[in-house]
Amino acid sequence: MAEKKHQHGEMDISTQKEAFSRFISFGLYLSYAVIGALVFLALFNS
């Protein structure tokens, strides 16, 4: 089976951190766009 025993905190998670950061950034930009669209519609009574 596995020759090496699991050691907590040993795995490289830089890729996961970068993906999570991009996911959060995308969510923020999407929410800003939705808020902007709602403000635009509210101002111009569309």
PyMOL Python script that loads the backbone (N, CA, C, O; Angstrom):
from pymol import cmd

cmd.read_pdbstr("""\
ATOM      1  N   MET A   1       0.836  -1.184   0.000  1.00  0.00           N
ATOM      2  CA  MET A   1       0.000   0.000   0.000  1.00  0.00           C
ATOM      3  C   MET A   1       0.883   1.250   0.000  1.00  0.00           C
ATOM      4  O   MET A   1       1.806   1.369  -0.805  1.00  0.00           O
ATOM      5  N   ALA A   2       0.593   2.161   0.893  1.00  0.00           N
ATOM      6  CA  ALA A   2       1.355   3.403   0.933  1.00  0.00           C
ATOM      7  C   ALA A   2       2.583   3.234   1.818  1.00  0.00           C
ATOM      8  O   ALA A   2       2.492   2.821   2.973  1.00  0.00           O
ATOM      9  N   GLU A   3       3.732   3.566   1.242  1.00  0.00           N
ATOM     10  CA  GLU A   3       4.968   3.471   2.017  1.00  0.00           C
ATOM     11  C   GLU A   3       5.123   4.650   2.966  1.00  0.00           C
ATOM     12  O   GLU A   3       5.758   4.528   4.014  1.00  0.00           O
ATOM     13  N   LYS A   4       4.554   5.774   2.607  1.00  0.00           N
ATOM     14  CA  LYS A   4       4.728   7.001   3.378  1.00  0.00           C
ATOM     15  C   LYS A   4       3.458   7.299   4.170  1.00  0.00           C
ATOM     16  O   LYS A   4       2.357   7.262   3.620  1.00  0.00           O
ATOM     17  N   LYS A   5       3.605   7.587   5.432  1.00  0.00           N
ATOM     18  CA  LYS A   5       2.455   7.918   6.269  1.00  0.00           C
ATOM     19  C   LYS A   5       2.098   9.397   6.080  1.00  0.00           C
ATOM     20  O   LYS A   5       2.976  10.239   5.892  1.00  0.00           O
ATOM     21  N   HIS A   6       0.816   9.692   6.131  1.00  0.00           N
ATOM     22  CA  HIS A   6       0.330  11.062   5.941  1.00  0.00           C
ATOM     23  C   HIS A   6       0.838  11.979   7.051  1.00  0.00           C
ATOM     24  O   HIS A   6       0.749  11.656   8.235  1.00  0.00           O
ATOM     25  N   GLN A   7       1.366  13.118   6.646  1.00  0.00           N
ATOM     26  CA  GLN A   7       1.800  14.147   7.592  1.00  0.00           C
ATOM     27  C   GLN A   7       0.936  15.391   7.364  1.00  0.00           C
ATOM     28  O   GLN A   7       0.896  15.930   6.258  1.00  0.00           O
ATOM     29  N   HIS A   8       0.254  15.837   8.406  1.00  0.00           N
ATOM     30  CA  HIS A   8      -0.636  16.988   8.303  1.00  0.00           C
ATOM     31  C   HIS A   8       0.154  18.241   7.939  1.00  0.00           C
ATOM     32  O   HIS A   8       1.183  18.529   8.550  1.00  0.00           O
ATOM     33  N   GLY A   9      -0.333  18.996   6.928  1.00  0.00           N
ATOM     34  CA  GLY A   9       0.288  20.253   6.524  1.00  0.00           C
ATOM     35  C   GLY A   9       1.436  20.106   5.562  1.00  0.00           C
ATOM     36  O   GLY A   9       2.156  21.074   5.320  1.00  0.00           O
ATOM     37  N   GLU A  10       1.635  18.927   5.003  1.00  0.00           N
ATOM     38  CA  GLU A  10       2.771  18.690   4.118  1.00  0.00           C
ATOM     39  C   GLU A  10       2.443  18.938   2.643  1.00  0.00           C
ATOM     40  O   GLU A  10       3.343  19.214   1.850  1.00  0.00           O
ATOM     41  N   MET A  11       1.179  18.844   2.274  1.00  0.00           N
ATOM     42  CA  MET A  11       0.777  18.960   0.871  1.00  0.00           C
ATOM     43  C   MET A  11       0.899  20.395   0.365  1.00  0.00           C
ATOM     44  O   MET A  11       0.629  21.344   1.103  1.00  0.00           O
ATOM     45  N   ASP A  12       1.305  20.551  -0.893  1.00  0.00           N
ATOM     46  CA  ASP A  12       1.385  21.871  -1.518  1.00  0.00           C
ATOM     47  C   ASP A  12      -0.011  22.275  -1.982  1.00  0.00           C
ATOM     48  O   ASP A  12      -0.587  21.625  -2.855  1.00  0.00           O
ATOM     49  N   ILE A  13      -0.558  23.343  -1.406  1.00  0.00           N
ATOM     50  CA  ILE A  13      -1.917  23.758  -1.740  1.00  0.00           C
ATOM     51  C   ILE A  13      -1.940  25.119  -2.448  1.00  0.00           C
ATOM     52  O   ILE A  13      -2.973  25.789  -2.461  1.00  0.00           O
ATOM     53  N   SER A  14      -0.830  25.526  -3.025  1.00  0.00           N
ATOM     54  CA  SER A  14      -0.786  26.831  -3.693  1.00  0.00           C
ATOM     55  C   SER A  14      -1.754  26.899  -4.871  1.00  0.00           C
ATOM     56  O   SER A  14      -2.350  27.948  -5.114  1.00  0.00           O
ATOM     57  N   THR A  15      -1.923  25.801  -5.605  1.00  0.00           N
ATOM     58  CA  THR A  15      -2.854  25.783  -6.734  1.00  0.00           C
ATOM     59  C   THR A  15      -4.289  25.950  -6.252  1.00  0.00           C
ATOM     60  O   THR A  15      -5.070  26.683  -6.858  1.00  0.00           O
ATOM     61  N   GLN A  16      -4.635  25.270  -5.165  1.00  0.00           N
ATOM     62  CA  GLN A  16      -5.992  25.388  -4.622  1.00  0.00           C
ATOM     63  C   GLN A  16      -6.254  26.788  -4.097  1.00  0.00           C
ATOM     64  O   GLN A  16      -7.355  27.313  -4.257  1.00  0.00           O
ATOM     65  N   LYS A  17      -5.252  27.400  -3.471  1.00  0.00           N
ATOM     66  CA  LYS A  17      -5.405  28.767  -2.958  1.00  0.00           C
ATOM     67  C   LYS A  17      -5.639  29.747  -4.103  1.00  0.00           C
ATOM     68  O   LYS A  17      -6.483  30.637  -3.999  1.00  0.00           O
ATOM     69  N   GLU A  18      -4.898  29.585  -5.188  1.00  0.00           N
ATOM     70  CA  GLU A  18      -5.062  30.478  -6.338  1.00  0.00           C
ATOM     71  C   GLU A  18      -6.437  30.297  -6.980  1.00  0.00           C
ATOM     72  O   GLU A  18      -7.075  31.280  -7.357  1.00  0.00           O
ATOM     73  N   ALA A  19      -6.895  29.063  -7.106  1.00  0.00           N
ATOM     74  CA  ALA A  19      -8.208  28.809  -7.694  1.00  0.00           C
ATOM     75  C   ALA A  19      -9.314  29.404  -6.826  1.00  0.00           C
ATOM     76  O   ALA A  19     -10.266  29.984  -7.348  1.00  0.00           O
ATOM     77  N   PHE A  20      -9.196  29.264  -5.512  1.00  0.00           N
ATOM     78  CA  PHE A  20     -10.199  29.823  -4.610  1.00  0.00           C
ATOM     79  C   PHE A  20     -10.199  31.344  -4.700  1.00  0.00           C
ATOM     80  O   PHE A  20     -11.262  31.964  -4.696  1.00  0.00           O
ATOM     81  N   SER A  21      -9.017  31.950  -4.781  1.00  0.00           N
ATOM     82  CA  SER A  21      -8.921  33.404  -4.903  1.00  0.00           C
ATOM     83  C   SER A  21      -9.590  33.893  -6.189  1.00  0.00           C
ATOM     84  O   SER A  21     -10.292  34.904  -6.182  1.00  0.00           O
ATOM     85  N   ARG A  22      -9.374  33.182  -7.277  1.00  0.00           N
ATOM     86  CA  ARG A  22     -10.016  33.553  -8.545  1.00  0.00           C
ATOM     87  C   ARG A  22     -11.531  33.371  -8.479  1.00  0.00           C
ATOM     88  O   ARG A  22     -12.280  34.177  -9.034  1.00  0.00           O
ATOM     89  N   PHE A  23     -11.979  32.321  -7.807  1.00  0.00           N
ATOM     90  CA  PHE A  23     -13.410  32.075  -7.650  1.00  0.00           C
ATOM     91  C   PHE A  23     -14.070  33.205  -6.867  1.00  0.00           C
ATOM     92  O   PHE A  23     -15.149  33.665  -7.241  1.00  0.00           O
ATOM     93  N   ILE A  24     -13.441  33.653  -5.794  1.00  0.00           N
ATOM     94  CA  ILE A  24     -13.976  34.745  -4.991  1.00  0.00           C
ATOM     95  C   ILE A  24     -13.980  36.043  -5.798  1.00  0.00           C
ATOM     96  O   ILE A  24     -14.950  36.800  -5.743  1.00  0.00           O
ATOM     97  N   SER A  25     -12.910  36.309  -6.544  1.00  0.00           N
ATOM     98  CA  SER A  25     -12.851  37.509  -7.380  1.00  0.00           C
ATOM     99  C   SER A  25     -13.952  37.505  -8.424  1.00  0.00           C
ATOM    100  O   SER A  25     -14.591  38.531  -8.657  1.00  0.00           O
ATOM    101  N   PHE A  26     -14.179  36.368  -9.053  1.00  0.00           N
ATOM    102  CA  PHE A  26     -15.246  36.261 -10.047  1.00  0.00           C
ATOM    103  C   PHE A  26     -16.605  36.540  -9.412  1.00  0.00           C
ATOM    104  O   PHE A  26     -17.436  37.235  -9.997  1.00  0.00           O
ATOM    105  N   GLY A  27     -16.826  36.006  -8.234  1.00  0.00           N
ATOM    106  CA  GLY A  27     -18.088  36.242  -7.526  1.00  0.00           C
ATOM    107  C   GLY A  27     -18.290  37.707  -7.188  1.00  0.00           C
ATOM    108  O   GLY A  27     -19.401  38.226  -7.295  1.00  0.00           O
ATOM    109  N   LEU A  28     -17.220  38.375  -6.782  1.00  0.00           N
ATOM    110  CA  LEU A  28     -17.315  39.803  -6.470  1.00  0.00           C
ATOM    111  C   LEU A  28     -17.644  40.625  -7.722  1.00  0.00           C
ATOM    112  O   LEU A  28     -18.515  41.494  -7.691  1.00  0.00           O
ATOM    113  N   TYR A  29     -16.936  40.340  -8.821  1.00  0.00           N
ATOM    114  CA  TYR A  29     -17.208  41.072 -10.059  1.00  0.00           C
ATOM    115  C   TYR A  29     -18.634  40.817 -10.543  1.00  0.00           C
ATOM    116  O   TYR A  29     -19.299  41.731 -11.031  1.00  0.00           O
ATOM    117  N   LEU A  30     -19.093  39.597 -10.412  1.00  0.00           N
ATOM    118  CA  LEU A  30     -20.456  39.270 -10.820  1.00  0.00           C
ATOM    119  C   LEU A  30     -21.478  40.011  -9.963  1.00  0.00           C
ATOM    120  O   LEU A  30     -22.471  40.519 -10.482  1.00  0.00           O
ATOM    121  N   SER A  31     -21.241  40.073  -8.662  1.00  0.00           N
ATOM    122  CA  SER A  31     -22.185  40.787  -7.795  1.00  0.00           C
ATOM    123  C   SER A  31     -22.167  42.285  -8.079  1.00  0.00           C
ATOM    124  O   SER A  31     -23.211  42.934  -8.027  1.00  0.00           O
ATOM    125  N   TYR A  32     -20.988  42.844  -8.380  1.00  0.00           N
ATOM    126  CA  TYR A  32     -20.919  44.268  -8.749  1.00  0.00           C
ATOM    127  C   TYR A  32     -21.698  44.526 -10.034  1.00  0.00           C
ATOM    128  O   TYR A  32     -22.391  45.538 -10.145  1.00  0.00           O
ATOM    129  N   ALA A  33     -21.591  43.626 -10.998  1.00  0.00           N
ATOM    130  CA  ALA A  33     -22.314  43.795 -12.259  1.00  0.00           C
ATOM    131  C   ALA A  33     -23.826  43.719 -12.043  1.00  0.00           C
ATOM    132  O   ALA A  33     -24.577  44.494 -12.635  1.00  0.00           O
ATOM    133  N   VAL A  34     -24.267  42.803 -11.209  1.00  0.00           N
ATOM    134  CA  VAL A  34     -25.701  42.672 -10.936  1.00  0.00           C
ATOM    135  C   VAL A  34     -26.215  43.911 -10.213  1.00  0.00           C
ATOM    136  O   VAL A  34     -27.281  44.422 -10.555  1.00  0.00           O
ATOM    137  N   ILE A  35     -25.484  44.398  -9.227  1.00  0.00           N
ATOM    138  CA  ILE A  35     -25.892  45.607  -8.500  1.00  0.00           C
ATOM    139  C   ILE A  35     -25.924  46.801  -9.450  1.00  0.00           C
ATOM    140  O   ILE A  35     -26.846  47.615  -9.403  1.00  0.00           O
ATOM    141  N   GLY A  36     -24.915  46.901 -10.311  1.00  0.00           N
ATOM    142  CA  GLY A  36     -24.891  47.986 -11.294  1.00  0.00           C
ATOM    143  C   GLY A  36     -26.078  47.927 -12.240  1.00  0.00           C
ATOM    144  O   GLY A  36     -26.671  48.959 -12.553  1.00  0.00           O
ATOM    145  N   ALA A  37     -26.432  46.732 -12.699  1.00  0.00           N
ATOM    146  CA  ALA A  37     -27.573  46.572 -13.589  1.00  0.00           C
ATOM    147  C   ALA A  37     -28.871  46.943 -12.877  1.00  0.00           C
ATOM    148  O   ALA A  37     -29.742  47.575 -13.475  1.00  0.00           O
ATOM    149  N   LEU A  38     -29.011  46.559 -11.606  1.00  0.00           N
ATOM    150  CA  LEU A  38     -30.215  46.908 -10.854  1.00  0.00           C
ATOM    151  C   LEU A  38     -30.326  48.408 -10.625  1.00  0.00           C
ATOM    152  O   LEU A  38     -31.419  48.969 -10.698  1.00  0.00           O
ATOM    153  N   VAL A  39     -29.214  49.051 -10.351  1.00  0.00           N
ATOM    154  CA  VAL A  39     -29.221  50.515 -10.170  1.00  0.00           C
ATOM    155  C   VAL A  39     -29.582  51.193 -11.493  1.00  0.00           C
ATOM    156  O   VAL A  39     -30.363  52.145 -11.508  1.00  0.00           O
ATOM    157  N   PHE A  40     -29.023  50.712 -12.590  1.00  0.00           N
ATOM    158  CA  PHE A  40     -29.335  51.272 -13.894  1.00  0.00           C
ATOM    159  C   PHE A  40     -30.837  51.148 -14.197  1.00  0.00           C
ATOM    160  O   PHE A  40     -31.471  52.106 -14.639  1.00  0.00           O
ATOM    161  N   LEU A  41     -31.390  49.956 -13.953  1.00  0.00           N
ATOM    162  CA  LEU A  41     -32.813  49.753 -14.208  1.00  0.00           C
ATOM    163  C   LEU A  41     -33.678  50.613 -13.287  1.00  0.00           C
ATOM    164  O   LEU A  41     -34.726  51.106 -13.706  1.00  0.00           O
ATOM    165  N   ALA A  42     -33.250  50.794 -12.047  1.00  0.00           N
ATOM    166  CA  ALA A  42     -34.028  51.605 -11.120  1.00  0.00           C
ATOM    167  C   ALA A  42     -33.993  53.087 -11.514  1.00  0.00           C
ATOM    168  O   ALA A  42     -34.992  53.790 -11.364  1.00  0.00           O
ATOM    169  N   LEU A  43     -32.850  53.560 -12.016  1.00  0.00           N
ATOM    170  CA  LEU A  43     -32.731  54.974 -12.380  1.00  0.00           C
ATOM    171  C   LEU A  43     -33.534  55.316 -13.634  1.00  0.00           C
ATOM    172  O   LEU A  43     -34.106  56.401 -13.734  1.00  0.00           O
ATOM    173  N   PHE A  44     -33.573  54.400 -14.575  1.00  0.00           N
ATOM    174  CA  PHE A  44     -34.210  54.692 -15.856  1.00  0.00           C
ATOM    175  C   PHE A  44     -35.585  54.065 -15.998  1.00  0.00           C
ATOM    176  O   PHE A  44     -36.145  54.075 -17.094  1.00  0.00           O
ATOM    177  N   ASN A  45     -36.145  53.522 -14.930  1.00  0.00           N
ATOM    178  CA  ASN A  45     -37.505  52.967 -14.917  1.00  0.00           C
ATOM    179  C   ASN A  45     -37.771  52.008 -16.064  1.00  0.00           C
ATOM    180  O   ASN A  45     -38.801  52.106 -16.731  1.00  0.00           O
ATOM    181  N   SER A  46     -36.861  51.094 -16.295  1.00  0.00           N
ATOM    182  CA  SER A  46     -37.039  50.137 -17.400  1.00  0.00           C
ATOM    183  C   SER A  46     -37.899  48.981 -16.990  1.00  0.00           C
ATOM    184  O   SER A  46     -38.152  48.083 -17.794  1.00  0.00           O
TER     185      SER A  46
END
""", "prot")
cmd.dss("prot")
cmd.show_as("cartoon", "prot")
cmd.util.cbc("prot")
cmd.orient("prot")
